[in-house]
Amino acid sequence: MNKQEQAADFQIEKVSREFETFDVMGGSSRWDIKVHEHGMVALVDVMPRLVPIGMTADFAIVQAARVSYGDGTKRVEEDRGLIRYLARHRHTTPFEMVEFKFHHIMPIFVARQWIRHRTANVNEYSARYSVVKDRFFRPSEDSLRQQSTTNRQGGDQQLDSLTTEEFYRYLDSVEAHYKDYEALLNKGVARELARIGLPLNVYTEWYWKIDLHNLLHFLSLRMDPHAQKEIRDYANAMFALIQPIVPIAAEAFLDYNLHSMRLSRLEIDALRTGQPLATKNQRELSEWAAKKTQLGQVDS
Ligand SMILES: Cc1cc2nc3c(=O)[nH]c(=O)nc-3n(C[C@H](O)[C@H](O)[C@H](O)COP(=O)(O)OP(=O)(O)OC[C@H]3O[C@@H](n4cnc5c(N)ncnc54)[C@H](O)[C@@H]3O)c2cc1C
């Protein structure tokens, strides 16, 4: 028996939907948000794309969870309670039943941070195959920051006007090399070699597909104030795109993840006893001071 004959042996039963559906993207082929001057976050597809009328893609989380918890009532308020319970208790697999496909255009220094997240499927623009476009990221003046004195990985106060000018001159000079790149391509240098002198603020693009659980993990790290502002701008745009698609899961994410706080055993002891934190580690002490401020507790 050949393979085709084998396949013909299966009887496929096509079950019609029990409910009227609508498209969670409202019939659009993509939802775009511009980020900075040249960047973009576009939502290009969602699974589930079709959901029962009156529901959102949160539906797929509840549907999967009910396999483990049994058929509950179908009332939206109870679906909300179930999703929030799952989020609080880190019962994560039902969140993997929703998937998003994005098209991103971002500077290479942002892509470098982004690609560290290993749970997405990625297909990137090839600078071996195609010519890198003449697009460079330029921070706006109000986002030019000085090196932070307290956080080695961050910047805080705005640059003075003289240093601002110098910074833009520095970008002008590296971006001017784009002409050399073009000239070398015209002389027949391979694209894969000509590109190696381009600066990190040149743009790349990719298709990026991820499930909701792993997307929320990405967003919890990259919407956090500790993340670099430029990748945070992209993460915030992605959150704005998924919020109307999975509003209940998005709200639970804000409540139980992004705006929540983890307390260590030492911190719980300090709260319970009113004693100082039992450590001499300066970083841990300053993190505790920040948490206490957030909790509205001020040291006397
Ligand atoms: C503010 C900030 C500063 C950072 N600074 C640095 C830095 O200085 N240097 C640096 O190198 N990186 C740095 N990173 C990157 C960071 O260390 C992580 O690599 C990145 O955030 C991806 O996190 P992740 O591994 O949890 O995410 P993902 O790759 O999306 O993985 C999600 C989860 O899947 C699981 N997982 C995925 N792959 C594996 C695996 N192979 N084995 C086991 N578990 C796996 C883990 O539980 C992981 O948390 C920084 C990140 C942030 C947010």
The ligand as a Gaussian input file, in Angstrom:
#p B3LYP/6-31G(d) Opt

LIG

0 1
 C       17.121000      43.952000      33.060000
 C       17.866000      42.820000      32.408000
 C       19.253000      42.804000      32.408000
 C       19.952000      41.759000      31.792000
 N       21.310000      41.760000      31.781000
 C       21.998000      40.758000      31.164000
 C       23.425000      40.751000      31.105000
 O       24.087000      41.639000      31.632000
 N       24.048000      39.737000      30.463000
 C       23.347000      38.713000      29.887000
 O       23.963000      37.804000      29.315000
 N       22.001000      38.687000      29.920000
 C       21.307000      39.677000      30.541000
 N       19.935000      39.656000      30.549000
 C       19.250000      38.553000      29.886000
 C       18.712000      37.540000      30.927000
 O       19.754000      36.956000      31.680000
 C       17.911000      36.437000      30.211000
 O       18.775000      35.740000      29.338000
 C       16.763000      36.994000      29.398000
 O       16.036000      37.928000      30.155000
 C       15.853000      35.848000      28.980000
 O       15.219000      35.371000      30.129000
 P       14.695000      33.892000      30.235000
 O       15.827000      32.930000      30.068000
 O       13.914000      33.789000      31.511000
 O       13.665000      33.873000      29.019000
 P       13.346000      32.802000      27.896000
 O       14.534000      32.443000      27.090000
 O       12.165000      33.398000      27.188000
 O       12.901000      31.546000      28.656000
 C       11.681000      31.496000      29.397000
 C       11.849000      30.461000      30.471000
 O       11.992000      29.182000      29.847000
 C       12.921000      28.400000      30.558000
 N       14.035000      28.067000      29.651000
 C       14.206000      28.512000      28.377000
 N       15.289000      27.954000      27.832000
 C       15.831000      27.172000      28.782000
 C       16.988000      26.352000      28.841000
 N       17.792000      26.183000      27.794000
 N       17.246000      25.710000      29.985000
 C       16.440000      25.843000      31.055000
 N       15.327000      26.607000      31.081000
 C       15.038000      27.252000      29.954000
 C       13.368000      29.214000      31.755000
 O       12.535000      28.913000      32.843000
 C       13.097000      30.630000      31.325000
 O       12.893000      31.525000      32.399000
 C       19.237000      40.687000      31.172000
 C       17.836000      40.707000      31.183000
 C       17.152000      41.752000      31.782000
 C       15.635000      41.736000      31.752000

